[in-house]
Amino acid sequence: VQRNQEFRMQIAILTYDRMTALDAVGPYEVLGRLPGAEVVFVGARRGAVRTDQGSLGLSVDATLADVSRPDIVLVPGGPGQEDLMADEPTLDWLRRVDAGTDWTTSVCTGSLLLAAAGLMTGRRAASHWLARHRLADYGAAPVADRVVRDGKYLTAAGVSAGIDMALSLADWLAGPDVAQTIQLTTEYAPQPPFHAGSPDTAPGHLVEAMRAASRHTTLTP
Amino acid sequence: VQRNQEFRMQIAILTYDRMTALDAVGPYEVLGRLPGAEVVFVGARRGAVRTDQGSLGLSVDATLADVSRPDIVLVPGGPGQEDLMADEPTLDWLRRVDAGTDWTTSVCTGSLLLAAAGLMTGRRAASHWLARHRLADYGAAPVADRVVRDGKYLTAAGVSAGIDMALSLADWLAGPDVAQTIQLTTEYAPQPPFHAGSPDTAPGHLVEAMRAASRHTTLTP
């Protein structure tokens, strides 16, 4: 992908402890390759956050105060999103940057954060299949699609869905040749060995086991 | 996924500057959810490495000397692999841990590192489609498949192929119910908006443009 030196597009990816790493890294791998893209990982403090499985930290190069006018904001999900839904500085930052973005995006339970900030009221949105129903608590309409667009709000289903969302966004931002070149660079021709990636296609006993487990915890994977 | 407290399986993921983040994070998201899995990100120095696009650092919790007997080793690819192919401490570590692993694995150009360490001689292996031919320089047989198994050596094609590889490995290690539960948790039901993830299916002019660009650089994406 050739970079146009005259065009700059800032993409802010929110970070927080116990986020799911792939929610952020999947879209990053795609969007960061767009011409003129300048990605910044932003969080409450510079340094690093620890992702949900505990073995991986992601760098945080900028504080919320450092990033006030991104062109695109991306909010990943993960168990840590639960605490953040009551964190006024984060919700306030989301509202402030959303006022200036071209695209406000989320992956997995990140859409619950956008919803808690009041940004999804009356809008259609995706989320992780186990958490999707909670969007209604914030006046949003849960949609069981992998990627949902409502105006400039682009939300993806669980974890890996962020890759598909980012490729669609790459197409809209830079055209099909750029999007397809990024897909070819990342060799994204998926061949999952099973068809269990959705509750509609996974074995019923596994779907039920996950639903039962989620009833007994506050887990929102 | 329930964790069996009595069973421990150490999975070492090699890190280095200018590696491709998704090569490591895709498989991590899958393998880290296996019962008993203990993932450690290992590198030349504790701290962090900066991935190839420059905007993301990954934590490094252990040095090469700290990790001597992992059950599984995973070697990601990325442009930084080029320098590492002449780095004797890294190659020596790969040889030493490989002597004790149950599985030695790679994503993307990570297989070139395994090959440079002398571990793939006479073996079939996958790599990024633009770099695959270089495996022959080390006596390995390049295979144009997404995931290639040769004994305990499991190698994946470019970047995103590591997710598919990890799901297959999850199946072999823990059975189809665990593997499918992980696939359902990460909602891995891919819907790429294009079919450009492989040189066999991408538009010819884009494949040719990438081939031409790779001839003029040492880039091995």
Interface residues (C-beta under 8 A of the other chain):
Chain A: T20 A21 L22 V25 G26 Y28 E29 G32 R33 E38 V39 V40 F41 A48 R50 Q53 S55 L56 G57 L58 S59 D61 C108 H128 W129 R146 V147 A157 G158 V159 S160 A161 I163 D164 L167 S168 D171 P176 D177 A179 Q180 T181 Q183 L184 T185 T186 E187 Y188 A189 P190 Q191 P192 P193 F194 H195 A196 G197 S198 P199 T201 A202 P203 L206 V207 A209 M210 P221
Chain B: T20 A21 L22 V25 G26 Y28 E29 G32 R33 E38 V39 V40 F41 A48 R50 Q53 S55 L56 G57 L58 S59 D61 C108 H128 W129 R146 V147 A157 G158 V159 S160 A161 I163 D164 L167 S168 D171 P176 D177 A179 Q180 T181 Q183 L184 T185 T186 E187 Y188 A189 P190 Q191 P192 P193 F194 H195 A196 G197 S198 P199 T201 A202 P203 L206 V207 A209 M210 P221
